[in-house]
Amino acid sequence: MKNYKKFLIAAITFLLVIPFESSAQGKFEITPFAGYMFGGRIRFYEGDLRVEDNVNYGVALSTAVRPDVKIEFSWSQMQSSASFKPIYGYDDLKRSFDVNVNYFQVGGIWEMDKGKLRPYGLFSLGATWFDAKDSTIEDDWRFSVALGGGAKIWLSDRIGIRLQGRFLIPMYFSGAGIFCGIGTGGSGCGVSVGTGSTILQGDLTAGLIFAFGK
């Protein structure tokens, strides 16, 4: 977890100190947003772990490096619940618990200038924090990537609306585990993750852009 905290501090510092260049609407944008996130499912040898869909919210901070290119840091969270449904023979692993899913991402946005309408695509890298609200289940941090796009609709030089959709992909590698320690409070059993196992998530959001700078 310490390494991820260092990553977040470095990402925010980088975003704040890189040279600004003028863009059509401003040098710096702050966008609080809210929407709906798809929780997804991951299949293990012992059964399926499903994270329920729910609303999510967050904030994006971006700055222009060229009129059509921005560097962005974003954070989003979904407060949800998860359940593990084992196959026959692993019934002692069955349980449900609350979980917060947090995404911390740094990446690029490529915009097309269509006047007040600016369609864009995005790609980002970062970390995903599965914050389990159960003392018998450990939190889980994963490297993750996001791919998406959307459009900015400018109402003035300083205020706009941002509509966006993303695919969110936490990465799992051989020998790793999700929610390591699941069941250790009573059964002492665990859930293993095979090579290439992953959970596919996504979100649809809308936000209000505040632009600053000349």
N, C-alpha and C positions, 0 to 999 in steps of 0.2 A: 504494500500500500504506500510506503514511503516513496517509492520510485514514481508512482502515479501522481502523488502530490507535487513532486519536483517537476514533473512534466507539465502539470497545470500551471504552476507558477511561471515556468519558462515560456509557455504559450501566451499567457496574458502579458507578460513583460515584452515579448517580441511584438505582439500586436500593438502595444502602446508606444513603442520606440521606433518602429520602422518609419522611414520617410514617407510623408503624405504627398500625394499629387492631387490636383484638383480633378473633380468629376462633375458630371452634369448636375447632381443634386447636393453634393457636399463631400467633405473629406472623410467624415466619420459618421457611422450609422449605428444606432441602438434600436433593436427591434424586440420588444417583449411579444411573446406569441402563446397561443393555446390551440389545442386541437384534439385529435383522436389517434391513439397508438394501438397497433395490432401486436399482441403479446407474443404469439408464436408458440411452437412446440418443438421439443427436442426428443428424439427417440434413443433410448439406451437399450442395452441387452436385457436389462431387468424390467423395463417398462417405459412409459412415456411421462415426461414432465411438461406440463402445459402452464403457460403464463396467460392469464385472462386479459382481454382487451380492456382499455379504459381511456379516459381523457388524460392528456398530458399538457405540460406547460413548460416555459423556459424563456431564455433570452439569447439573442445573437448580437455580437459586437463585430463590426466589420470596418475596414479602412481600405481606401483605394491605393493600389500600386500603379494602375493605369486607369484611364477613363472607363475601360470596359472590363477591368479585372480587379477583384477585391480579395483580400485575405480576411478570413473570418474565424472567430472563436465562438462556439455555441455550447450551451448547457440545456438539457431538457430532462424532465423527470415524469415518470408515470407511477402513481401509487396504485398497486394492484394486488392480486392474490395469485398464488400458484398451487398446483396440486400434482402429486406424483401418483400415477396409477400403475401399479406393478402387474406383471403377467403372473400366471399361476406358478407358485413356488417361491415367490418373493413378497408374500402378503404383508410381512412385517415392515416393509418399506413404505407402505401406504401412508400418506399424510398430506395435509393442506396447511398453508401458511401465507401470511401477508408478505409482500415484497415491494420495495421501491426500485424501479429500474432507471438509472441515471446514465445519460450519455454526455461525455465531454469530448468535443471534436474541434480540430483545427484544420482548415482547408482553404480551397479557392472557389471563387464564384466567377463565372464568365457570363457577362451580360451582352444582350443585343439592344442597341439603341433604336427604339421605335417611338421616340417622343416621350409622352407621358407613360406609355407602356414599355416595360423593359423585361422581356423574357430572359431567363437565365438557366444555366446548368451548374451543378456543384459536385465537388468530390472532397471528402475529408477523411482524416485519420484521427484516432484518439483512443479513449478508454471507455469501457462500460462497467458500471458498478451495480451489481445485483445485491441490494441491501435487504437481506432477509430479516423480518421482524419476529424472529423466533430464536431464543437463546440456545437451542440445540442444533441450529443450522448456521454454519459460518457464511459470512459475506463472500462474494466472488467478484474479482476484478478480471476483465478480459480486454485485450487489444481488439479494436473494432474499426470498421470502415463504414462510410455512408456515401450513397450515390443518389442524386435526385435532381430536382429542378422545380421551376415555378415561374412566377411573374411578380414584378413590382409595378404597382399602379400609383403614380405620383399625383397627389391632389394639389400640391404646391411645391415650391423649391425645398421645403423643409419637412413636409409631412406626406407619408405615403402608406399604402396598404401592401402587404406582402403575403402571397399565397404560395404554398410550398408542399411538395410531397417527397418523401425519402424512403429508400430501402436501407435498413439498418442491419448490419451483420457483425455480431460478436464472433471472434475467432476462437476455436478450440483446437488444441494440438494433441498428439499422441501422448498418453500418460497423464493427461490433465483431468480435472473433474469439475463439475458444476455443483455449487452448493456443497463443497467438500465437508464431510462430517454429517451429512443428512442421516438422521436416525441415531446419532451417537448418544443422544440423551437417554435412550432406552434400549434399543436393540443392538447397538454396537456395529450395525451394518453400514455399508457405504454404497454409493452409486458410482460406477466407473463410466468413463467416456472413451469411446473408441476413436481411432484416427479419423480425422476429417469431420467429426461430429460438430454440428453448429445449430444455431437457432436463427431463423429468419424473422426479422421484425420490420416494421415500417410505421410511418406516421403521416398524417395530413394535417396541416396547421395553417392558421391565419394570424398575422401580426400587424402591428402598427409601427411604421418606421419613423424615427426621429433623426434627421440629418443635421450635422453641424459642420461648420467650416465655410470657406469662401468658394 
